[in-house]
């Protein structure tokens, strides 16, 4: 690098469509542009985006391999490179075919042949007298696969498709007009989706591209399904397909066990609907929805519903029923466990965490910081010019990050602001901002003051430190990548540990601990969480000394409840000793390495053969979730099902809901969140981020502030945010603080004992 030259970051514009741009940074070094990998920070002085892609894909040759790139990104880059190779081969093949074509000296063109070829997507344009071999006036010799298409092509040749004196030449529309063709197709799709009122995130459906492929494979003569087709045989086949898929899951329930989930939500008309789902590691399935408006406050009626669903699923396969934590559910859950002594009732961990975040946000000083931050984001997101300026300054990143819930969004957005602090400070001191009329407005001046306020940023950083571990647990309990049961206890331990280390003084950190314990009190006492902690080998073997008694008691409780056979219980207790001493296959070097690489249930399945009874129990416990909150339901017509009075139509609509919800749930497994990136100000996100983007009367101001057509598109760039880490991996090892296990009581007792001894 030449001395005296400063590396200046260059924003990556939305016009750069290659997927590799999301995983690198661009810098200007004098007159030279260089690219930098965001994972390993390697700098590339040449080779362009293709070399970065080879670097990320691990393709040997022109670039070294990145050792820190996430596996999903590596696979995506390799897939992109493979696509480039295929396109290059197709292009070479087309060039060879074009080179073999000899222009005819004759001057006539068969009009029928011309009409036939045009109808198949081939354009005719004026041609020069001489056609160069590398000319872009090309003949389409691909794409006509039917017999009729081949006949037309032969007829076209018979009448000489080229004229020596300026008549016409045939050109491949994919070569000259691919963008126009794409725009035509995209606009047609857009008109259809707008007409039926479908939300823009319909494009994120896993079934969108297969639909496009199926239509394309049918050719120009494909006929769309009719209204009656969609209501009859297509729906019937879809119902059968989903039921067959559900039956495959049922086969897994016997091995891994399952959790019955009860998701309650209120409609705009005031109805209270309950959705019943079943979770196992293979995926979640939707069973049915019930209008519970008249019975929601009756624990007896709720108990009857829960009992029926458990019996339908299979009592022997159900380990737990997860509901909200309201009093009526608690009473119904206790009755259910009395009726079925081999299962647990558990309150939804995600709802408890959301209440904790709500309480944190109600603390006076935190609430004041949130209000300050909201004043900034509301100003930005209600002025297109300012929003464009911010997005350019942050390399395409938004300063609002939607969380799982409204309360989570308060803290995910504060973290996003902290991550982009430097970019925002550069923006408000730039000449572009100072020349902008918005910089002189009261809101613009307030934004400058806030972004320049070190006290504000210090408060944001502290809030992020206190809440980020809780957000991590919230993401884990809602994740479809791995069952949360083996991690939730450790996640809450880490959250309290982080708060203690950050605040140090007991009287300060106990304020936040008390909030957590008050909302989480029920969860601390549920044995499944403790047993998941005990049976996770990565956590278990990282603990030096004796396991805390609360964890042991939870493990013993699970053995007694989930394994009714006393002889098997005794065998499990003996096998626990092998697990504790890492005997047999547990001692193998492979098993030791696999503690960090395999999911806990997979680890037991692989190395637990010497402890078959304990392994079976461990797999069933570690295969469970901790959350009952389902996927977005606002686009599924649950309420219509319960309003229809015609029995036949009600059953048809019920089957439609069954198909819709289960297709959506099927997409959740292994979902790529980057593909699901949404604009924070979109209507689809508004229920979660409304507090951060809704203006007062700003929309009628001048300067063209409300012209959405001038907005730059947001991107899912993570170059300044860093790669997304695995939340479970971040839990680390080492759990030694007995004050956390004792929820603050151990220290109080120690203080009392010290005082007694001193006296």
C-alpha positions in Angstrom: 0.0 0.0 0.0 1.4 3.4 -0.9 2.4 5.5 2.0 0.2 8.6 2.8 -2.9 7.2 1.1 -6.0 6.7 3.3 -8.4 3.8 2.7 -11.8 5.5 2.3 -14.9 3.3 2.5 -17.1 3.4 -0.6 -20.9 2.7 -0.3 -22.0 -0.3 -2.3 -25.0 0.8 -4.3 -28.2 -1.1 -4.9 -27.3 -1.5 -8.6 -24.7 -4.2 -7.6 -26.7 -7.4 -7.7 -24.1 -10.0 -7.3 -24.7 -11.9 -4.0 -21.0 -11.5 -3.0 -21.4 -7.8 -2.6 -23.2 -8.4 0.7 -20.1 -10.1 2.2 -17.4 -7.6 1.4 -16.5 -3.9 1.8 -15.3 -1.6 -0.9 -12.5 1.0 -0.2 -10.9 3.6 -2.4 -7.1 3.8 -2.0 -6.1 6.8 -4.0 -7.5 6.1 -7.5 -7.6 2.4 -6.9 -10.7 0.5 -5.6 -10.0 -2.5 -3.3 -12.4 -5.1 -1.8 -12.2 -6.5 1.7 -13.7 -9.7 3.1 -16.0 -8.9 6.1 -15.2 -12.3 7.7 -11.4 -12.6 7.6 -10.6 -9.0 6.6 -8.4 -10.0 3.7 -7.8 -7.2 1.3 -8.0 -7.8 -2.5 -6.3 -5.3 -4.7 -7.6 -6.8 -8.0 -9.8 -9.4 -9.5 -13.1 -7.7 -8.7 -16.1 -9.3 -7.1 -15.5 -12.6 -8.9 -12.3 -13.1 -6.9 -14.1 -12.3 -3.6 -16.6 -14.9 -4.5 -13.9 -17.5 -5.2 -12.4 -16.6 -1.8 -15.7 -17.1 0.0 -16.5 -20.3 -1.8 -13.1 -21.8 -1.0 -12.4 -22.4 -4.7 -8.7 -22.9 -5.2 -7.0 -21.0 -8.0 -7.0 -17.2 -8.1 -7.8 -16.5 -4.4 -7.0 -17.9 -1.0 -9.8 -19.6 1.0 -11.6 -17.7 3.7 -11.6 -19.8 6.9 -14.1 -17.8 8.8 -17.0 -17.6 6.3 -20.3 -19.3 7.6 -21.1 -22.6 5.8 -24.4 -21.2 4.4 -22.6 -18.3 2.8 -19.9 -20.6 1.4 -22.6 -22.8 -0.2 -24.3 -19.7 -1.7 -21.1 -18.5 -3.3 -20.3 -21.9 -4.7 -23.8 -22.1 -6.2 -23.3 -18.6 -7.7 -20.0 -19.6 -9.3 -21.6 -22.8 -10.7 -24.3 -20.7 -12.3 -21.6 -18.5 -13.9 -20.0 -21.6 -15.4 -23.3 -22.9 -16.8 -24.1 -19.5 -18.4 -20.6 -19.3 -20.0 -21.0 -22.8 -21.4 -24.4 -22.0 -22.8 -23.0 -18.8 -24.4 -20.1 -20.7 -26.0 -22.6 -23.2 -27.4 -24.8 -20.5 -28.8 -21.7 -18.7 -30.4 -20.7 -22.0 -32.0 -24.1 -22.5 -33.5 -24.2 -18.9 -34.8 -20.8 -19.2 -36.4 -22.0 -22.2 -38.4 -24.8 -20.2 -39.9 -24.2 -19.0 -43.5 -26.2 -15.9 -44.6 -28.3 -16.6 -47.8 -27.9 -14.5 -50.9 -31.6 -14.6 -51.6 -33.7 -11.5 -51.0 -37.0 -12.9 -49.8 -38.3 -13.8 -46.4 -41.2 -16.1 -45.9 -43.9 -14.1 -44.1 -45.4 -17.1 -42.5 -42.1 -18.2 -41.1 -41.5 -14.7 -39.8 -44.9 -14.6 -38.1 -44.2 -18.1 -36.6 -40.8 -17.1 -35.2 -42.0 -13.8 -33.7 -44.8 -15.7 -31.8 -42.1 -17.8 -30.2 -40.2 -14.8 -28.7 -37.8 -14.1 -31.6 -37.5 -10.4 -32.8 -36.8 -9.4 -36.4 -34.7 -6.3 -36.9 -33.1 -4.5 -39.9 -29.7 -6.1 -40.8 -26.6 -4.8 -42.5 -25.5 -6.3 -45.8 -22.6 -8.1 -44.1 -23.1 -10.1 -40.9 -20.0 -10.4 -38.8 -19.3 -13.7 -36.9 -19.3 -11.8 -33.6 -22.2 -9.6 -34.4 -25.0 -9.2 -31.9 -27.6 -9.9 -34.7 -28.0 -13.5 -33.6 -30.3 -16.4 -34.6 -32.2 -18.2 -31.8 -31.6 -21.9 -32.3 -32.6 -22.9 -28.7 -35.8 -22.9 -26.8 -38.1 -24.5 -29.4 -38.4 -28.0 -27.9 -41.8 -29.0 -29.2 -42.3 -30.8 -32.6 -44.3 -27.8 -33.8 -41.4 -25.4 -32.9 -38.9 -27.6 -34.8 -41.2 -27.6 -37.9 -41.4 -23.8 -37.8 -37.7 -23.5 -37.5 -37.1 -25.7 -40.6 -39.6 -23.8 -42.6 -37.9 -20.5 -41.7 -34.6 -21.9 -43.0 -36.1 -23.2 -46.2 -37.1 -19.7 -47.2 -33.8 -18.2 -46.2 -34.1 -16.3 -42.9 -31.4 -13.8 -44.0 -31.5 -11.2 -46.7 -28.4 -9.9 -48.5 -30.1 -6.5 -49.2 -31.3 -5.2 -45.8 -34.5 -7.1 -45.3 -34.4 -8.7 -41.8 -32.2 -10.7 -39.5 -33.3 -12.7 -36.5 -32.0 -11.9 -33.1 -32.1 -13.8 -29.8 -34.4 -11.8 -27.4 -32.5 -13.2 -24.4 -29.3 -11.6 -25.7 -30.6 -8.1 -26.6 -33.8 -7.8 -24.5 -33.4 -9.9 -21.4 -33.9 -6.9 -19.1 -37.0 -5.9 -21.0 -38.4 -9.4 -20.9 -37.7 -9.7 -17.2 -39.4 -6.3 -16.6 -42.4 -7.4 -18.6 -42.7 -10.7 -16.6 -42.1 -8.9 -13.3 -44.7 -6.3 -14.0 -47.2 -8.9 -15.0 -46.6 -10.7 -11.7 -46.9 -7.4 -9.8 -50.2 -6.6 -11.4 -51.6 -10.0 -10.5 -50.4 -9.7 -6.8 -51.7 -6.1 -6.5 -55.0 -7.1 -8.0 -55.6 -9.9 -5.5 -54.3 -7.8 -2.6 -51.3 -10.1 -1.8 -48.6 -8.6 0.3 -45.1 -8.0 -1.3 -43.6 -10.6 0.9 -45.4 -13.2 -1.2 -42.2 -13.0 -3.2 -40.4 -14.6 -0.2 -42.4 -17.7 -0.4 -40.4 -20.9 -0.9 -43.0 -21.8 -3.5 -42.8 -18.7 -5.6 -39.8 -19.7 -7.8 -41.0 -23.3 -8.3 -44.3 -21.8 -9.5 -42.4 -19.6 -12.0 -40.3 -22.6 -13.1 -43.4 -24.7 -13.6 -45.1 -22.1 -15.7 -42.0 -21.6 -17.8 -41.6 -25.4 -18.4 -45.2 -25.5 -19.7 -44.3 -23.1 -22.6 -46.5 -20.4 -24.1 -49.5 -22.7 -24.4 -49.9 -23.4 -20.7 -53.4 -22.8 -19.3 -53.9 -21.4 -15.8 -56.1 -23.3 -13.3 -59.7 -22.1 -13.1 -61.6 -20.8 -10.1 -63.2 -24.2 -9.7 -59.9 -26.1 -10.1 -58.4 -24.2 -7.2 -61.5 -24.9 -5.1 -61.7 -28.6 -6.0 -59.0 -31.0 -7.1 -56.0 -28.8 -6.5 -57.0 -28.1 -3.0 -57.9 -31.8 -2.5 -54.5 -32.9 -3.7 -52.8 -30.2 -1.5 -54.7 -31.4 1.6 -53.6 -35.0 0.9 -50.0 -33.9 0.4 -49.9 -32.0 3.7 -51.6 -34.8 5.6 -49.0 -37.3 4.2 -46.3 -34.9 5.4 -47.9 -34.7 8.8 -48.0 -38.5 9.0 -44.2 -38.6 8.4 -43.8 -36.2 11.4 -46.0 -38.5 13.5 -43.6 -41.3 12.9 -40.8 -39.1 14.4 -42.9 -38.3 17.5 -42.5 -41.8 18.9 -38.7 -41.4 18.9 -38.1 -37.8 19.8 -41.3 -37.1 21.6 -43.2 -33.9 20.8 -44.6 -30.7 22.3 -48.2 -29.5 21.9 -48.2 -25.7 21.4 -51.2 -23.5 22.1 -51.0 -20.1 20.4 -53.6 -17.5 21.4 -54.3 -14.4 19.4 -57.1 -11.8 19.1 -58.7 -10.8 15.9 -59.6 -7.2 14.9 -63.3 -8.0 15.5 -62.6 -9.1 19.1 -62.6 -12.9 18.7 -60.1 -15.0 20.7 -58.7 -17.8 18.5 -56.5 -20.7 19.6 -54.2 -22.5 17.2 -53.0 -26.0 18.2 -49.7 -27.1 16.8 -47.2 -29.9 17.4 -43.5 -29.5 17.4 -40.7 -32.0 16.9 -37.1 -31.3 15.5 -38.3 -32.3 12.0 -40.7 -29.4 12.0 -43.9 -28.0 13.4 -47.4 -29.0 12.1 -50.7 -27.1 12.5 -53.6 -29.3 13.6 -56.6 -27.0 14.0 -57.9 -23.6 15.2 -60.7 -23.1 17.7 -62.9 -20.0 18.4 -62.4 -19.7 22.2 -64.1 -16.3 22.6 -66.7 -17.7 25.0 -64.5 -20.0 27.0 -61.1 -18.3 27.2 -61.6 -17.4 30.9 -62.8 -20.9 31.9 -60.1 -23.2 33.1 -62.5 -26.2 32.8 -63.2 -25.5 29.2 -59.5 -25.0 28.4 -58.7 -28.2 30.2 -61.2 -30.1 28.0 -59.6 -28.7 24.9 -56.1 -29.5 25.9 -57.0 -33.0 26.9 -58.7 -33.7 23.6 -55.7 -32.5 21.6 -53.2 -34.5 23.7 -55.3 -37.6 23.2 -55.5 -37.0 19.4 -51.7 -36.5 19.2 -51.0 -39.5 21.5 -50.4 -39.3 25.2 -47.2 -41.5 25.1 -45.6 -39.1 22.6 -46.3 -35.8 24.3 -43.7 -34.5 26.7 -45.1 -31.1 27.4 -48.0 -28.7 26.5 -46.9 -25.1 26.1 -49.4 -22.2 26.6 -49.6 -18.6 27.8 -48.9 -18.1 31.5 -52.3 -16.6 32.4 -54.0 -18.0 35.5 -56.7 -20.0 33.6 -54.0 -21.8 31.6 -52.0 -22.5 34.7 -55.0 -24.1 36.4 -55.9 -26.1 33.2 -52.3 -27.2 32.8 -52.1 -28.5 36.4 -55.3 -30.5 35.9 -53.9 -31.9 32.6 -50.7 -33.1 34.4 -52.8 -34.7 37.0 -54.8 -36.6 34.3 -51.6 -37.4 32.3 -48.8 -37.8 34.9 -46.2 -38.5 32.1 -46.2 -35.0 30.7 -45.5 -31.4 31.8 -47.4 -28.1 31.4 -45.0 -25.3 30.6 -45.6 -21.5 30.1 -44.3 -20.1 26.8 -40.7 -18.9 27.4 -40.9 -16.3 24.6 -43.9 -14.5 26.2 -42.0 -14.5 29.5 -39.0 -13.0 27.9 -41.1 -10.4 26.1 -42.6 -9.3 29.5 -39.0 -9.0 30.9 -38.0 -6.7 28.0 -41.2 -4.7 28.5 -40.3 -4.2 32.2 -36.7 -3.2 31.3 -38.1 -0.7 28.9 -40.3 0.8 31.6 -37.3 1.7 33.8 -37.1 5.5 33.7 -33.6 6.1 32.4 -34.0 3.3 29.7 -37.4 4.6 28.7 -35.9 8.1 28.2 -33.1 6.8 26.0 -35.6 4.9 23.9 -37.7 8.0 23.4 -34.6 10.0 22.3 -33.7 7.3 19.8 -37.3 7.1 18.5 -37.3 10.9 17.8 -34.3 10.3 15.5 -35.7 7.3 13.6 -39.1 8.9 13.2 -37.5 11.9 11.6 -35.4 9.8 9.3 -38.1 7.4 8.2 -40.6 10.1 7.3 -38.4 12.0 5.0 -37.2 10.2 1.8 -34.2 12.5 1.2 -32.9 12.0 4.7 -33.6 8.2 4.6 -31.7 7.9 1.3 -28.8 9.9 2.9 -28.7 7.6 5.9 -28.9 4.4 3.8 -26.0 5.6 1.7 -24.0 6.5 4.7 -24.6 3.1 6.4 -23.8 1.1 3.2 -27.4 0.2 2.7 -28.2 -0.7 6.3 -31.4 0.5 8.0 -31.1 2.1 11.5 -34.3 0.3 12.6 -34.2 -3.4 13.1 -37.5 -5.2 13.6 -37.3 -7.7 16.5 -39.5 -10.7 17.2 -41.9 -8.5 19.2 -42.5 -4.8 19.7 -40.6 -4.8 23.0 -37.7 -6.7 21.5 -37.6 -4.1 18.7 -36.8 -1.4 21.2 -33.5 -3.1 22.0 -32.6 -4.6 18.6 -32.9 -1.1 17.2 -30.7 0.5 19.9 -28.1 -2.1 19.1 -28.4 -1.3 15.4 -27.9 2.4 16.2 -24.8 1.6 18.3 -23.4 -0.5 15.4 -23.9 2.3 12.9 -22.9 5.2 15.3 -19.8 6.1 13.3 -21.6 6.2 10.0 -24.3 8.5 11.4 -21.7 10.8 12.9 -19.9 11.0 9.5 -23.2 11.8 7.8 -24.3 14.7 10.0 -20.9 16.3 9.6 -20.8 15.8 5.8 -21.2 18.7 3.3 -24.2 16.9 1.8 -26.0 17.1 5.1 -25.0 20.6 5.9 -26.3 21.7 2.4 -29.6 19.9 3.0 -32.6 22.0 4.0 -33.4 19.4 6.6 -30.2 20.2 8.6 -31.7 23.6 9.4 -35.1 22.3 10.6 -35.8 21.7 14.3 -35.9 17.9 13.9 -32.6 18.0 11.9 -30.9 20.1 14.5 -32.2 17.7 17.2 -30.8 14.8 15.3 -27.4 16.5 15.0 -27.4 17.1 18.8 -28.4 13.6 19.6 -25.9 11.9 17.3 -23.1 14.2 18.7 -24.1 13.5 22.3 -21.6 11.1 23.9 -23.9 10.6 27.0 -26.6 9.3 24.7 -24.3 6.8 23.1 -22.9 5.6 26.5 -26.4 5.0 27.7 -27.2 3.0 24.5 -24.1 0.9 24.9 -25.0 0.0 28.5 -28.6 -0.8 27.5 -27.3 -3.1 24.7 -25.0 -4.9 27.2 -27.9 -5.5 29.6 -30.4 -6.7 27.0 -28.5 -8.4 24.2 -28.2 -11.7 26.2 -32.0 -11.7 26.7 -32.5 -11.0 23.0 -30.2 -14.0 22.3 -32.4 -16.3 24.4 -35.5 -14.9 22.7 -34.0 -15.8 19.3 -33.0 -19.2 20.5 -36.4 -20.2 21.8 -38.0 -19.2 18.5 -35.3 -20.8 16.3 -36.2 -23.7 14.0 -32.5 -24.5 13.5 -32.1 -26.3 16.8 -34.4 -27.3 19.7 -34.1 -24.8 22.5 -34.5 -27.1 25.5 -30.8 -27.8 25.8 -29.8 -24.1 25.9 -32.5 -22.1 27.6 -31.3 -22.5 31.2 -27.8 -21.7 30.1 -29.0 -18.7 28.1 -30.8 -17.2 31.2 -27.7 -17.9 33.3 -25.6 -15.9 30.8 -28.1 -13.0 30.8 -27.9 -12.6 34.5 -24.1 -13.1 34.6 -23.6 -10.4 32.0 -25.7 -7.9 34.0 -23.8 -8.7 37.1 -20.4 -8.3 35.4 -21.5 -5.0 33.8 -23.0 -3.4 36.9 -20.8 -5.1 39.6 -22.5 -3.6 42.6 -25.1 -5.9 44.0 -27.7 -3.2 44.7 -27.5 -2.2 41.1 -27.6 -5.5 39.3 -30.3 -6.9 41.7 -32.8 -4.3 40.2 -32.6 -6.2 36.9 -32.3 -9.6 38.4 -35.5 -9.1 40.4 -37.3 -8.2 37.2 -36.0 -11.4 35.5 -36.8 -13.6 38.5 -40.3 -12.2 38.9 -41.3 -12.9 35.3 -39.2 -16.1 35.0 -40.1 -17.6 38.4 -42.3 -20.3 36.9 -39.6 -21.2 34.4 -36.9 -21.7 37.0 -39.1 -24.3 38.7 -39.8 -26.3 35.5 -37.6 -29.5 35.5 -37.4 -29.8 31.7 -35.2 -26.7 31.4 -32.9 -28.0 34.2 -32.7 -31.4 32.6 -31.9 -29.9 29.2 -29.0 -28.0 30.9 -27.8 -31.3 32.6 -28.0 -33.4 29.4 -26.3 -31.0 27.1 -22.8 -32.5 27.0 -21.1 -29.2 26.0 -22.5 -27.6 29.1 -22.3 -30.6 31.5 -18.6 -31.3 30.9 -17.6 -27.6 31.2 -18.7 -27.5 34.9 -16.0 -28.2 37.4 -17.1 -29.5 40.8 -20.6 -30.5 41.8 -23.7 -29.7 39.8 -26.1 -27.3 41.6 -28.8 -29.1 43.5 -31.6 -27.4 41.6 -30.3 -28.9 38.3 -30.0 -32.4 39.8 -33.5 -32.2 41.3 -34.9 -31.2 37.9 -33.2 -34.1 36.3 -34.5 -36.6 38.8 -38.0 -35.2 38.5 -37.9 -35.7 34.7 -36.8 -39.3 35.2 -39.7 -40.0 37.6 -42.4 -38.3 35.5 -41.3 -39.1 31.9 -40.3 -42.8 32.7 -43.1 -44.4 34.6 -41.5 -47.8 34.7 -39.5 -48.0 38.0 -37.1 -50.7 36.7 -36.1 -48.4 33.8 -35.8 -45.5 36.2 -33.2 -47.5 38.2 -31.3 -48.4 35.0 -31.2 -44.7 34.1 -29.7 -43.7 37.5 -26.9 -46.3 36.9 -26.3 -45.0 33.4 -26.0 -41.5 34.8 -22.8 -42.5 36.5 -21.3 -43.5 33.1 -22.3 -40.1 31.7 -20.8 -38.2 34.7 -17.5 -40.1 34.5 -17.4 -39.9 30.7 -17.0 -43.7 30.6 -17.3 -46.0 27.6 -17.9 -44.4 24.2 -18.3 -41.0 26.0 -14.6 -41.1 26.6 -13.7 -41.4 22.9 -11.9 -38.4 21.4 -14.6 -38.2 18.7 -17.3 -37.9 21.3 -15.3 -35.3 23.2 -14.9 -33.2 20.0 -18.5 -33.8 19.0 -19.7 -32.1 22.2 -19.0 -28.8 20.5 -20.1 -29.7 16.9 -23.2 -31.9 17.2 -26.6 -31.0 18.4 -27.1 -32.4 21.9 -29.7 -34.9 20.8 -27.5 -36.0 17.9 -24.6 -36.5 20.3 -26.7 -38.8 22.4 -28.0 -40.7 19.4 -24.4 -41.2 18.1 -22.5 -42.0 21.3 -25.2 -43.0 23.9 -25.4 -46.7 22.8 -23.8 -47.8 26.1 -26.6 -46.1 28.0 -29.7 -46.9 26.0 -32.3 -45.9 28.6 -30.6 -42.6 29.5 -30.0 -41.9 25.8 -33.6 -42.4 24.9 -34.7 -40.0 27.6 -32.0 -37.5 26.7 -33.0 -37.5 23.1 -36.7 -36.9 24.0 -35.9 -34.0 26.4 -33.3 -32.3 24.2 -35.6 -32.5 21.1 -38.2 -30.1 22.6 -38.9 -26.4 22.0 -39.8 -23.8 24.7 -42.0 -21.5 22.7 -45.6 -21.6 21.5 -45.7 -18.5 19.4 -46.4 -19.5 15.8 -45.6 -17.9 12.4 -47.4 -14.7 11.1 -51.1 -15.5 11.0 -52.6 -12.2 9.7 -52.7 -13.5 6.1 -54.5 -16.8 7.0 -58.3 -16.6 7.1 -58.8 -18.2 10.5 -61.6 -15.9 11.4 -63.6 -16.6 8.2 -63.6 -20.3 9.1 -65.5 -19.6 12.3 -67.9 -17.1 10.7 -69.0 -19.4 7.8 -72.4 -21.0 8.6 -72.5 -23.4 5.6 -71.1 -26.7 6.7 -69.6 -27.7 3.3 -67.9 -24.3 2.7 -66.7 -24.2 6.3 -65.0 -27.5 5.9 -63.5 -26.4 2.6 -62.2 -23.2 4.2 -60.9 -25.2 7.2 -58.9 -27.4 4.8 -57.6 -24.3 3.0 -56.3 -22.9 6.4 -54.8 -26.3 7.2 -52.9 -26.3 3.9 -51.8 -22.6 4.1 -50.5 -22.7 7.7 -48.6 -26.0 7.2 -47.0 -24.9 4.0 -45.8 -21.8 5.8 -44.5 -23.8 8.8 -42.7 -26.1 6.4 -40.7 -23.1 5.1 -39.6 -22.2 8.6 -37.2 -25.1 8.9 -33.7 -24.0 7.7 -35.1 -20.6 6.7 -32.6 -18.1 5.4 -33.4 -14.8 7.2 -31.5 -12.8 4.6 -34.0 -14.0 2.0 -36.8 -12.7 4.2 -35.3 -9.3 4.6 -38.1 -6.7 4.8 -38.2 -2.9 4.6 -38.8 -1.6 8.1 -41.4 0.9 6.9 -43.4 -1.7 5.0 -47.0 -2.3 6.1 -46.1 -5.9 6.8 -43.7 -4.8 9.6 -45.7 -1.9 11.0 -47.3 -3.7 14.0 -43.8 -4.4 15.3 -41.9 -1.2 14.4 -44.7 1.4 14.5 -43.3 3.2 17.5 -40.0 3.8 15.6 -41.2 5.0 12.2 -44.7 6.5 12.6 -44.6 10.3 12.2 -47.1 12.9 13.5 -48.0 15.3 10.8 -44.7 15.1 8.9 -46.2 13.6 5.8 -47.5 16.9 4.4 -44.2 18.9 4.7 -42.4 20.4 1.7 -39.1 19.4 0.1 -40.9 16.3 -1.4 -40.3 14.5 1.9 -43.1 12.0 1.4 -42.2 10.9 -2.1 -41.7 7.2 -1.7 -40.8 6.8 -5.4 -37.5 8.6 -4.7 -36.4 6.1 -2.1 -33.4 4.0 -2.6 -34.1 0.3 -1.9 -32.8 -1.0 1.4 -30.4 -3.9 1.4 -29.6 -6.7 3.7 -26.0 -5.7 3.9 -24.1 -6.8 7.0 -20.7 -5.4 6.2 -20.8 -3.0 9.2 -22.8 -5.3 11.5 -20.5 -8.3 11.2 -21.5 -11.9 10.4 -24.4 -13.3 12.4 -23.2 -15.6 15.0 -24.8 -18.8 16.3 -26.6 -17.8 19.5 -26.1 -21.2 21.1 -22.4 -21.2 20.4 -22.0 -17.8 22.1 -23.2 -19.3 25.4 -19.6 -20.6 25.8 -18.7 -22.8 28.8 -18.2 -22.4 32.5 -21.1 -22.0 34.9 -19.7 -21.4 38.4 -21.7 -18.6 39.9 -23.9 -20.1 42.6 -25.6 -16.8 43.2 -27.2 -17.1 39.8 -28.3 -20.7 40.3 -29.7 -19.6 43.7 -31.4 -16.5 42.1 -29.6 -14.2 44.5 -30.6 -16.1 47.6 -27.2 -17.7 48.2 -25.5 -14.4 48.6 -28.1 -13.2 51.0 -27.7 -16.3 53.1 -23.9 -15.9 53.0 -24.2 -12.3 54.2 -26.5 -13.3 57.1 -24.0 -16.0 58.1 -21.1 -13.6 57.9 -23.0 -11.1 60.1 -23.7 -13.8 62.6 -20.1 -14.9 62.7 -18.9 -11.2 63.1 -21.2 -10.8 66.1 
